C-alpha cells in the first residue's frame, strides 16, 4: 500500500570476535530499511571504547566507508527509525546514549505511558527534560549501572518500569543484551554466524549476511552475550501477542515470523478473501508491493486472472525535499502509474492490505477509473482498522480512521468503488495457521494487551 500509516523501527545487533560488527550491522539495517526511513544509527565497541554515528536519511546515505571504518570493534547495535514518540527531530535519533557513554540502546516499539519511568528518574534527580520513551529507558538502565549493578541486574531492575511494547538491544563496552516485552508485540530474532551471535527485528536481515536463524527471543526474556558466550533468563513470564499487522503489512515477505513464512500467510489472506467474497470480474490487481501476495492468492482461489495494473516507482522513499505544489497534490501519481492496457473496459478487483484514512485509496480508485475500468471492486486483506495503535505504529487518531467513523457502505461511497469488502477477523487468523490468542489485534478489536494508561481516554468503542 502507498502508506497512510508508517512503519515501526528496525533494530539489529552483532557480537562476535573477529567481526567487523559495524559493517555487518550496516548490511542488516539495509535489509530492514522498510521498517523506517527517517534516520539510521550504529554504535560499536572494541571492548575499550564505544563509537557512534547516526544521522537523518536512508541507510545508504547515512554511512560511507570512512564512517564504517571509524566504528571499530566486534560488537555493535543499529537502528532505523520512524518516529512514534518525541517527534521527528534529529536529537531523538537512535542509538540512544548519554554524555557518560556508559551504555547505548536501540528500541523498536512504543511506551504509551511513561509515568513510572518519569516518576522513578525524577526521584533519583535524573533530568528528564524533553526525553522520549526510548531515552527514558536508557537513562533508567544507566542509573543502575552507575550504582554498580551489572548490565543483567540493571535490566532486571529497569524492566518493571517499562509499560508498553519494546524489543530492545542494549550495549556496553563489553556486552550486548536483548530484552522483549512480556507480550512480544514487537518481533525480535536470534541468529548465529561463525561462532558469533546476531539479533534482528526480522529474519530477512540474517539472510543478507548469511547468518543462521536460531529462534525468536521469547516474550519477557533477557539474552546476554559477552566473551563467555550467550546466556538467557526469563525476567517475567511471557505470553506471546505478536502484532498481527506484521503479518498483514509490516514484515518483509521473505521473513519468518513465529515459524511461518510471511509471503505464504499473505497468499492465504487472499485465498480467504476470495472464499468470503464471490465477485464476477475480469482481472485482479494489487496495490504494490505489500498486497501482491494476497492478490495472487485471491486470483488462485477465484480463478480470475492476476495482472500488474499499477506500476510502482521503487525509488521513491521518504524525502526531505518538499515537492513543488502541483506535484504535491499528485503524490500518488508520483508513486504509482496505471497500465491502461490491463485496466481498460475491465471489471477490476483491486486488492489492498488495509484502509486507514481512505484518502490514498480514493485517489487510486480514481486513477483506475481514469484508465478506463468498467467497474472497480475494492477488497481489503484485513479487517476494518477502527482503533489507533499505541505500541509503535504511527497511526492517526481514532477520529481520523475511516472505519471508525463510517460504515462499510459509507466507506465504499467515499472511495467511489462499486463494492467494498474486508477480510473477516476469523479469515485473518485462519490464514496464519496459528491461534488468535498468540496475536495482538488491537487495531481491529480495541483490545490492548498492555496497559495504555492515560491513552485510554482517546478511545471510543465502535
Secondary structure, 3 states (H helix, E strand, C coil): CCCCCECCCEEEEEECCCCCHHHHHHHHHHHCHHHCCCEEEEEEECCCCEEEEEEECCHHHHCCHHHHHHCCCCEEEEEEECCCCCCCCHHHCCCECCCCCCCEEEEEEECCCCHHHHHHHHHCCCCCCCCCHHHHHHHHHHHHHHCCCCHHHHHHHHHCCCCCEEEEEEECCCCEEEEECCCCCCCCEEEEECCEEEEECCCHHHHHHCCEEEEECCCCEEEEEECCEEEEEECCCCCCCEECHHHHHHCCCCCEECCEEHHHHHHHHHHHHHHHCCCCCCEEEECCCCCHHHHHHHHHHHCCCECCCEEECCCCCCCCCCCCHHHHCCHHHHHEEECHHHHCCCEEEEEECCCCCCHHHHHHHHHHHHCCCCEEEEEECCCCCCCCCCCCCECCCHHHCHHHHCCHHHHHHHHCCCEEEECCHHHHHHHHCCCHHHEECHHHHCCCCCCCHHHHHHCCCC
